[in-house]
């Protein structure tokens, strides 16, 4: 089951942001809560997808089950 999920997300990586509108909105709401913390860095983003939410941020480490998603994160400048 885990391998199937990994394959599906890897296949969708290049087009993911086009359809992940709900995920991005939920992430933005979580970021508002992070602003309550004085210094939330380094930050670990679990299930980061393509990394769009943290594009251009420093000190964010991205982790995803899909290697293709992680490659997209690297394009966003995430570690």
C-alpha positions in Angstrom: 0.0 0.0 0.0 2.8 2.4 0.9 4.6 1.8 -2.4 1.4 2.4 -4.3 1.0 5.8 -2.6 4.6 6.6 -3.2 4.2 5.8 -6.9 1.0 7.8 -7.3 2.5 10.9 -5.7 5.7 10.6 -7.7 3.7 10.4 -10.9 1.7 13.5 -9.9 4.6 15.6 -8.6 5.0 18.0 -11.6 1.3 18.8 -11.7 0.5 18.5 -8.0 0.4 22.3 -7.2 -2.3 22.8 -9.8 -4.7 20.6 -7.9 -3.6 20.9 -4.3 -5.5 24.1 -3.5 -7.1 22.7 -0.3 -3.7 21.6 1.0 -2.1 24.9 0.3 -4.9 26.8 2.1 -4.6 24.5 5.1 -0.9 25.1 5.2 -1.3 28.8 5.1 -3.6 28.7 8.1 -1.0 26.6 10.0 1.7 29.2 9.1 -0.4 31.9 10.8 -0.1 29.9 14.0 3.7 29.4 13.5 4.0 33.2 13.6 3.1 33.0 17.3 6.5 31.3 17.9 9.5 33.6 18.2 11.9 31.5 16.2 10.4 28.3 14.7 13.6 27.4 12.8 14.9 25.0 11.9 11.6 23.7 10.7 10.7 20.2 9.5 7.9 20.0 7.0 6.6 16.4 7.0 4.7 15.4 3.9 5.9 18.6 2.2 4.7 17.7 -1.3 6.4 20.1 -3.7 7.4 22.6 -1.1 5.4 25.4 -2.5 4.2 26.5 1.0 7.8 27.3 2.1 9.2 28.5 -1.2 12.2 30.8 -0.6 12.3 30.2 3.2 15.6 29.4 4.9 15.9 26.8 7.6 13.1 24.5 6.4 13.8 20.8 5.9 11.3 19.1 3.6 10.4 15.4 3.9 8.0 13.4 1.7 7.4 9.8 0.9 7.8 10.6 -2.9 11.3 11.1 -4.3 9.8 13.1 -7.1 8.1 15.5 -4.6 11.4 15.9 -2.8 13.1 16.8 -6.1 10.4 19.5 -6.6 11.2 20.8 -3.1 14.8 21.1 -4.1 13.7 23.3 -7.0 12.0 25.5 -4.4 15.2 25.9 -2.5 14.3 23.7 0.4 16.7 21.2 2.0 
